[in-house]
Amino acid sequence: MSFPIPTIDTPFGVNLWSNFDALVTQLTGGAFIPSKFAFVAEELPFSTFPPVAMAIATYYIVIFGGDYLFKKLNIKPLVLNGLFQVHNLVLTTFSFVLLVLMMEQLIPMIYHHGIFFAICDKRAWTQELVCLYYLNYLCKFTEFIDTGFLVVKQKKLTLLHTYHHGATALLCYTQLIGLTPISWVPITLNLGVHVVMYWYYFLAARGIRVWWKEWVTRFQIIQFILDLGFVYFASYQKVIYTHFPQLLGVVPTCADCAGTMLAAYSGCAILSSYLVLFIAFYIDVYKRKSSKKSKIVKSVDGGVAAQVNKYVSVSGRKDSPIPEGLRSRKA
């Protein structure tokens, strides 16, 4: 029996895309065929701005309205630990599958054509990658459920958590309609973080403590630093070639980058805001030992390395022992 041998063109030894295409086609009865996918506005869910804006607005109305009603009516927090485990296991698995499929497309592209081609050339906007971008985009709306769990468990809704879910859906939309080849950079990095993050949440819901929970937030900060390095570079090329062609030959440039200015501006703005908010969160939770937040073990905090509250645990048992780090100096 011979094992598949990885090559540059088949990084995992087998053609994962063709297998994925056949499996999805069979499971959907031909309703969705990845190899024939094309992002066409007005023909696909959330492919135009009005439904995207409506979905994001609904998300905010539901979470803030639900949080208000739970507090106003004094409704007891719900546990839903089983559903929470399933939710996180599904998302970590889906993120891993998308990440591997994208790596299969990107490794040979970067090897044969270079990194600049992969982030700026319009030919890097391939049919396979666009299909995966769209599936990742749809997943952003599914991730709204993260906040739903916080609401029914009556956990605190933070600005970082509530803002970044809606903003990420909007960011993915602007990049899809903006035809930006560089989309794979923030998407693959985000998928990698989500594989680790949702796996951590799953383990936490199972009552399994891990030593690397702080690294989830660190990975996210590193992710945004890398994102912004690539996005600022590509946006700089785009701005010079679009608005300041008189500077060509005067300032250092490589070549124009494919995509719209709207996609470039929105990418820079949203990703920059993420970096600021995540750094502030990390400092507040992990570095300010005397702050109020650092004395409370964080519950799941939507896309950040939140800690699990062992006193009122995800299992719903209020008699769970308080972790050593949470006991007061007097205790």
LOLUMVEX-815123 format. One record per residue (C-alpha): residue number from 1; chain; x, y, z. Coordinates in steps of 0.5 Angstrom, whole numbers, padded with zeros to 4 digits. Layout:
<kolvos>
nr NUM, kette A, u X, v Y, w Z
...
</kolvos>
This chain:
<kolvos>
nr 1, kette A, u 0000, v 0000, w 0000
nr 2, kette A, u 0003, v 0007, w -0002
nr 3, kette A, u 0002, v 0013, w 0001
nr 4, kette A, u 0000, v 0020, w -0002
nr 5, kette A, u 0007, v 0024, w -0003
nr 6, kette A, u 0006, v 0031, w -0002
nr 7, kette A, u 0008, v 0036, w -0008
nr 8, kette A, u 0008, v 0043, w -0009
nr 9, kette A, u 0002, v 0042, w -0013
nr 10, kette A, u -0001, v 0037, w -0009
nr 11, kette A, u 0001, v 0040, w -0002
nr 12, kette A, u -0003, v 0034, w 0002
nr 13, kette A, u -0001, v 0029, w -0003
nr 14, kette A, u -0009, v 0028, w -0006
nr 15, kette A, u -0013, v 0033, w -0009
nr 16, kette A, u -0017, v 0036, w -0003
nr 17, kette A, u -0021, v 0041, w -0007
nr 18, kette A, u -0024, v 0035, w -0012
nr 19, kette A, u -0026, v 0031, w -0006
nr 20, kette A, u -0029, v 0037, w -0003
nr 21, kette A, u -0033, v 0039, w -0009
nr 22, kette A, u -0036, v 0032, w -0010
nr 23, kette A, u -0038, v 0031, w -0003
nr 24, kette A, u -0041, v 0038, w -0003
nr 25, kette A, u -0045, v 0036, w -0009
nr 26, kette A, u -0047, v 0030, w -0007
nr 27, kette A, u -0049, v 0032, w 0000
nr 28, kette A, u -0053, v 0038, w -0003
nr 29, kette A, u -0056, v 0034, w -0009
nr 30, kette A, u -0053, v 0038, w -0014
nr 31, kette A, u -0056, v 0045, w -0011
nr 32, kette A, u -0049, v 0047, w -0009
nr 33, kette A, u -0043, v 0045, w -0013
nr 34, kette A, u -0037, v 0048, w -0011
nr 35, kette A, u -0033, v 0048, w -0018
nr 36, kette A, u -0038, v 0052, w -0021
nr 37, kette A, u -0039, v 0057, w -0016
nr 38, kette A, u -0039, v 0064, w -0018
nr 39, kette A, u -0040, v 0070, w -0014
nr 40, kette A, u -0046, v 0074, w -0017
nr 41, kette A, u -0049, v 0080, w -0014
nr 42, kette A, u -0057, v 0079, w -0012
nr 43, kette A, u -0057, v 0072, w -0014
nr 44, kette A, u -0054, v 0069, w -0007
nr 45, kette A, u -0055, v 0070, w 0000
nr 46, kette A, u -0052, v 0077, w 0003
nr 47, kette A, u -0049, v 0079, w -0004
nr 48, kette A, u -0052, v 0086, w -0004
nr 49, kette A, u -0052, v 0091, w 0002
nr 50, kette A, u -0059, v 0092, w 0004
nr 51, kette A, u -0059, v 0084, w 0007
nr 52, kette A, u -0052, v 0085, w 0010
nr 53, kette A, u -0054, v 0091, w 0013
nr 54, kette A, u -0061, v 0088, w 0016
nr 55, kette A, u -0058, v 0082, w 0018
nr 56, kette A, u -0052, v 0086, w 0022
nr 57, kette A, u -0058, v 0091, w 0025
nr 58, kette A, u -0062, v 0085, w 0027
nr 59, kette A, u -0056, v 0082, w 0031
nr 60, kette A, u -0055, v 0088, w 0035
nr 61, kette A, u -0063, v 0089, w 0036
nr 62, kette A, u -0063, v 0082, w 0038
nr 63, kette A, u -0057, v 0081, w 0043
nr 64, kette A, u -0058, v 0088, w 0046
nr 65, kette A, u -0066, v 0087, w 0047
nr 66, kette A, u -0065, v 0080, w 0049
nr 67, kette A, u -0060, v 0082, w 0054
nr 68, kette A, u -0065, v 0088, w 0057
nr 69, kette A, u -0070, v 0083, w 0057
nr 70, kette A, u -0067, v 0078, w 0061
nr 71, kette A, u -0065, v 0083, w 0066
nr 72, kette A, u -0071, v 0087, w 0066
nr 73, kette A, u -0075, v 0081, w 0067
nr 74, kette A, u -0070, v 0078, w 0072
nr 75, kette A, u -0070, v 0071, w 0068
nr 76, kette A, u -0065, v 0066, w 0070
nr 77, kette A, u -0059, v 0065, w 0066
nr 78, kette A, u -0059, v 0059, w 0062
nr 79, kette A, u -0054, v 0054, w 0061
nr 80, kette A, u -0055, v 0050, w 0054
nr 81, kette A, u -0048, v 0047, w 0055
nr 82, kette A, u -0049, v 0041, w 0050
nr 83, kette A, u -0051, v 0046, w 0045
nr 84, kette A, u -0045, v 0050, w 0047
nr 85, kette A, u -0040, v 0045, w 0046
nr 86, kette A, u -0044, v 0043, w 0039
nr 87, kette A, u -0043, v 0050, w 0037
nr 88, kette A, u -0036, v 0050, w 0038
nr 89, kette A, u -0034, v 0044, w 0035
nr 90, kette A, u -0038, v 0045, w 0029
nr 91, kette A, u -0034, v 0052, w 0028
nr 92, kette A, u -0027, v 0049, w 0030
nr 93, kette A, u -0028, v 0043, w 0025
nr 94, kette A, u -0031, v 0048, w 0019
nr 95, kette A, u -0025, v 0053, w 0020
nr 96, kette A, u -0020, v 0047, w 0020
nr 97, kette A, u -0023, v 0045, w 0013
nr 98, kette A, u -0023, v 0051, w 0010
nr 99, kette A, u -0016, v 0053, w 0012
nr 100, kette A, u -0013, v 0047, w 0009
nr 101, kette A, u -0017, v 0047, w 0003
nr 102, kette A, u -0015, v 0055, w 0002
nr 103, kette A, u -0008, v 0052, w 0003
nr 104, kette A, u -0008, v 0047, w -0002
nr 105, kette A, u -0010, v 0053, w -0007
nr 106, kette A, u -0005, v 0058, w -0004
nr 107, kette A, u 0002, v 0054, w -0003
nr 108, kette A, u 0003, v 0052, w -0011
nr 109, kette A, u 0000, v 0060, w -0013
nr 110, kette A, u 0005, v 0063, w -0008
nr 111, kette A, u 0011, v 0058, w -0010
nr 112, kette A, u 0010, v 0059, w -0018
nr 113, kette A, u 0008, v 0066, w -0018
nr 114, kette A, u 0011, v 0069, w -0012
nr 115, kette A, u 0007, v 0073, w -0006
nr 116, kette A, u 0006, v 0080, w -0009
nr 117, kette A, u 0002, v 0076, w -0015
nr 118, kette A, u -0002, v 0072, w -0010
nr 119, kette A, u -0004, v 0079, w -0006
nr 120, kette A, u -0005, v 0084, w -0012
nr 121, kette A, u -0006, v 0080, w -0018
nr 122, kette A, u -0013, v 0080, w -0021
nr 123, kette A, u -0011, v 0073, w -0023
nr 124, kette A, u -0010, v 0071, w -0016
nr 125, kette A, u -0018, v 0072, w -0015
nr 126, kette A, u -0019, v 0065, w -0017
nr 127, kette A, u -0026, v 0061, w -0018
nr 128, kette A, u -0024, v 0056, w -0012
nr 129, kette A, u -0021, v 0061, w -0007
nr 130, kette A, u -0028, v 0066, w -0009
nr 131, kette A, u -0032, v 0060, w -0007
nr 132, kette A, u -0028, v 0059, w 0000
nr 133, kette A, u -0028, v 0066, w 0001
nr 134, kette A, u -0036, v 0066, w 0000
nr 135, kette A, u -0037, v 0060, w 0005
nr 136, kette A, u -0032, v 0063, w 0010
nr 137, kette A, u -0037, v 0070, w 0009
nr 138, kette A, u -0043, v 0066, w 0011
nr 139, kette A, u -0040, v 0063, w 0017
nr 140, kette A, u -0039, v 0070, w 0020
nr 141, kette A, u -0047, v 0070, w 0020
nr 142, kette A, u -0047, v 0064, w 0024
nr 143, kette A, u -0042, v 0066, w 0029
nr 144, kette A, u -0047, v 0071, w 0031
nr 145, kette A, u -0049, v 0065, w 0035
nr 146, kette A, u -0043, v 0066, w 0040
nr 147, kette A, u -0046, v 0073, w 0043
nr 148, kette A, u -0053, v 0069, w 0043
nr 149, kette A, u -0050, v 0064, w 0048
nr 150, kette A, u -0047, v 0070, w 0052
nr 151, kette A, u -0054, v 0073, w 0053
nr 152, kette A, u -0058, v 0067, w 0055
nr 153, kette A, u -0052, v 0066, w 0060
nr 154, kette A, u -0053, v 0073, w 0062
nr 155, kette A, u -0045, v 0074, w 0061
nr 156, kette A, u -0043, v 0081, w 0060
nr 157, kette A, u -0043, v 0084, w 0053
nr 158, kette A, u -0037, v 0088, w 0052
nr 159, kette A, u -0035, v 0093, w 0046
nr 160, kette A, u -0030, v 0088, w 0043
nr 161, kette A, u -0035, v 0082, w 0043
nr 162, kette A, u -0041, v 0086, w 0040
nr 163, kette A, u -0037, v 0090, w 0035
nr 164, kette A, u -0033, v 0085, w 0032
nr 165, kette A, u -0038, v 0080, w 0030
nr 166, kette A, u -0042, v 0085, w 0026
nr 167, kette A, u -0036, v 0089, w 0023
nr 168, kette A, u -0033, v 0082, w 0021
nr 169, kette A, u -0039, v 0080, w 0017
nr 170, kette A, u -0039, v 0087, w 0014
nr 171, kette A, u -0031, v 0087, w 0012
nr 172, kette A, u -0032, v 0080, w 0009
nr 173, kette A, u -0038, v 0083, w 0005
nr 174, kette A, u -0033, v 0089, w 0002
nr 175, kette A, u -0028, v 0085, w 0000
nr 176, kette A, u -0032, v 0080, w -0004
nr 177, kette A, u -0035, v 0085, w -0008
nr 178, kette A, u -0029, v 0089, w -0008
nr 179, kette A, u -0025, v 0083, w -0012
nr 180, kette A, u -0019, v 0084, w -0007
nr 181, kette A, u -0014, v 0078, w -0008
nr 182, kette A, u -0011, v 0080, w -0001
nr 183, kette A, u -0017, v 0077, w 0002
nr 184, kette A, u -0014, v 0070, w 0003
nr 185, kette A, u -0009, v 0074, w 0008
nr 186, kette A, u -0014, v 0076, w 0014
nr 187, kette A, u -0018, v 0070, w 0012
nr 188, kette A, u -0013, v 0064, w 0013
nr 189, kette A, u -0010, v 0068, w 0019
nr 190, kette A, u -0017, v 0068, w 0022
nr 191, kette A, u -0019, v 0061, w 0020
nr 192, kette A, u -0012, v 0059, w 0024
nr 193, kette A, u -0014, v 0063, w 0030
nr 194, kette A, u -0021, v 0060, w 0030
nr 195, kette A, u -0019, v 0053, w 0030
nr 196, kette A, u -0015, v 0054, w 0036
nr 197, kette A, u -0020, v 0059, w 0039
nr 198, kette A, u -0027, v 0055, w 0038
nr 199, kette A, u -0023, v 0048, w 0040
nr 200, kette A, u -0021, v 0052, w 0047
nr 201, kette A, u -0028, v 0054, w 0048
nr 202, kette A, u -0030, v 0047, w 0047
nr 203, kette A, u -0025, v 0044, w 0052
nr 204, kette A, u -0027, v 0049, w 0057
nr 205, kette A, u -0035, v 0047, w 0056
nr 206, kette A, u -0032, v 0040, w 0057
nr 207, kette A, u -0029, v 0043, w 0064
nr 208, kette A, u -0022, v 0042, w 0061
nr 209, kette A, u -0017, v 0047, w 0063
nr 210, kette A, u -0011, v 0048, w 0059
nr 211, kette A, u -0005, v 0052, w 0060
nr 212, kette A, u -0005, v 0056, w 0053
nr 213, kette A, u -0012, v 0060, w 0054
nr 214, kette A, u -0008, v 0067, w 0054
nr 215, kette A, u -0004, v 0065, w 0048
nr 216, kette A, u -0011, v 0065, w 0044
nr 217, kette A, u -0011, v 0073, w 0045
nr 218, kette A, u -0004, v 0073, w 0043
nr 219, kette A, u -0005, v 0069, w 0037
nr 220, kette A, u -0011, v 0074, w 0035
nr 221, kette A, u -0006, v 0080, w 0036
nr 222, kette A, u -0001, v 0077, w 0032
nr 223, kette A, u -0006, v 0076, w 0027
nr 224, kette A, u -0008, v 0083, w 0026
nr 225, kette A, u -0001, v 0086, w 0026
nr 226, kette A, u 0001, v 0081, w 0020
nr 227, kette A, u -0006, v 0083, w 0017
nr 228, kette A, u -0005, v 0090, w 0017
nr 229, kette A, u 0003, v 0089, w 0015
nr 230, kette A, u 0000, v 0086, w 0008
nr 231, kette A, u -0006, v 0090, w 0008
nr 232, kette A, u -0003, v 0097, w 0009
nr 233, kette A, u 0002, v 0095, w 0004
nr 234, kette A, u -0003, v 0093, w -0002
nr 235, kette A, u -0007, v 0099, w 0000
nr 236, kette A, u -0001, v 0104, w -0001
nr 237, kette A, u 0000, v 0101, w -0008
nr 238, kette A, u -0007, v 0102, w -0010
nr 239, kette A, u -0007, v 0109, w -0007
nr 240, kette A, u -0001, v 0111, w -0011
nr 241, kette A, u -0003, v 0108, w -0017
nr 242, kette A, u -0010, v 0111, w -0017
nr 243, kette A, u -0010, v 0118, w -0014
nr 244, kette A, u -0002, v 0120, w -0014
nr 245, kette A, u 0000, v 0117, w -0021
nr 246, kette A, u 0005, v 0123, w -0021
nr 247, kette A, u 0009, v 0120, w -0016
nr 248, kette A, u 0010, v 0114, w -0020
nr 249, kette A, u 0018, v 0113, w -0020
nr 250, kette A, u 0019, v 0118, w -0015
nr 251, kette A, u 0016, v 0114, w -0009
nr 252, kette A, u 0018, v 0106, w -0008
nr 253, kette A, u 0012, v 0102, w -0011
nr 254, kette A, u 0011, v 0095, w -0014
nr 255, kette A, u 0005, v 0095, w -0018
nr 256, kette A, u -0002, v 0097, w -0018
nr 257, kette A, u -0006, v 0092, w -0013
nr 258, kette A, u -0013, v 0089, w -0016
nr 259, kette A, u -0019, v 0091, w -0012
nr 260, kette A, u -0023, v 0097, w -0011
nr 261, kette A, u -0021, v 0103, w -0006
nr 262, kette A, u -0028, v 0102, w -0002
nr 263, kette A, u -0025, v 0095, w 0000
nr 264, kette A, u -0018, v 0098, w 0001
nr 265, kette A, u -0021, v 0103, w 0006
nr 266, kette A, u -0025, v 0099, w 0010
nr 267, kette A, u -0020, v 0093, w 0010
nr 268, kette A, u -0015, v 0098, w 0013
nr 269, kette A, u -0020, v 0102, w 0018
nr 270, kette A, u -0024, v 0095, w 0021
nr 271, kette A, u -0017, v 0091, w 0022
nr 272, kette A, u -0014, v 0097, w 0025
nr 273, kette A, u -0020, v 0098, w 0030
nr 274, kette A, u -0019, v 0090, w 0032
nr 275, kette A, u -0012, v 0091, w 0033
nr 276, kette A, u -0013, v 0097, w 0038
nr 277, kette A, u -0019, v 0093, w 0041
nr 278, kette A, u -0015, v 0087, w 0042
nr 279, kette A, u -0009, v 0090, w 0045
nr 280, kette A, u -0013, v 0094, w 0050
nr 281, kette A, u -0017, v 0087, w 0052
nr 282, kette A, u -0011, v 0084, w 0053
nr 283, kette A, u -0008, v 0089, w 0057
nr 284, kette A, u -0014, v 0090, w 0061
nr 285, kette A, u -0015, v 0082, w 0063
nr 286, kette A, u -0008, v 0079, w 0063
nr 287, kette A, u -0003, v 0085, w 0065
nr 288, kette A, u -0007, v 0090, w 0070
nr 289, kette A, u -0007, v 0085, w 0076
nr 290, kette A, u -0010, v 0090, w 0080
nr 291, kette A, u -0016, v 0092, w 0075
nr 292, kette A, u -0023, v 0089, w 0077
nr 293, kette A, u -0023, v 0085, w 0070
nr 294, kette A, u -0017, v 0081, w 0072
nr 295, kette A, u -0020, v 0079, w 0078
nr 296, kette A, u -0026, v 0076, w 0075
nr 297, kette A, u -0025, v 0069, w 0070
nr 298, kette A, u -0028, v 0071, w 0064
nr 299, kette A, u -0033, v 0067, w 0061
nr 300, kette A, u -0033, v 0066, w 0053
nr 301, kette A, u -0032, v 0073, w 0050
nr 302, kette A, u -0034, v 0072, w 0043
nr 303, kette A, u -0027, v 0071, w 0038
nr 304, kette A, u -0023, v 0073, w 0044
nr 305, kette A, u -0019, v 0068, w 0049
nr 306, kette A, u -0024, v 0069, w 0054
nr 307, kette A, u -0023, v 0065, w 0061
nr 308, kette A, u -0028, v 0060, w 0063
nr 309, kette A, u -0032, v 0062, w 0070
nr 310, kette A, u -0031, v 0056, w 0074
nr 311, kette A, u -0035, v 0059, w 0080
nr 312, kette A, u -0041, v 0059, w 0076
nr 313, kette A, u -0039, v 0054, w 0071
nr 314, kette A, u -0041, v 0052, w 0064
nr 315, kette A, u -0044, v 0046, w 0067
nr 316, kette A, u -0049, v 0050, w 0071
nr 317, kette A, u -0046, v 0048, w 0078
nr 318, kette A, u -0046, v 0053, w 0083
nr 319, kette A, u -0042, v 0049, w 0088
nr 320, kette A, u -0036, v 0049, w 0083
nr 321, kette A, u -0030, v 0050, w 0087
nr 322, kette A, u -0027, v 0057, w 0086
nr 323, kette A, u -0020, v 0057, w 0082
nr 324, kette A, u -0014, v 0059, w 0086
nr 325, kette A, u -0012, v 0065, w 0082
nr 326, kette A, u -0019, v 0068, w 0084
nr 327, kette A, u -0019, v 0067, w 0091
nr 328, kette A, u -0018, v 0073, w 0095
nr 329, kette A, u -0012, v 0075, w 0099
nr 330, kette A, u -0016, v 0074, w 0105
nr 331, kette A, u -0019, v 0067, w 0103
</kolvos>
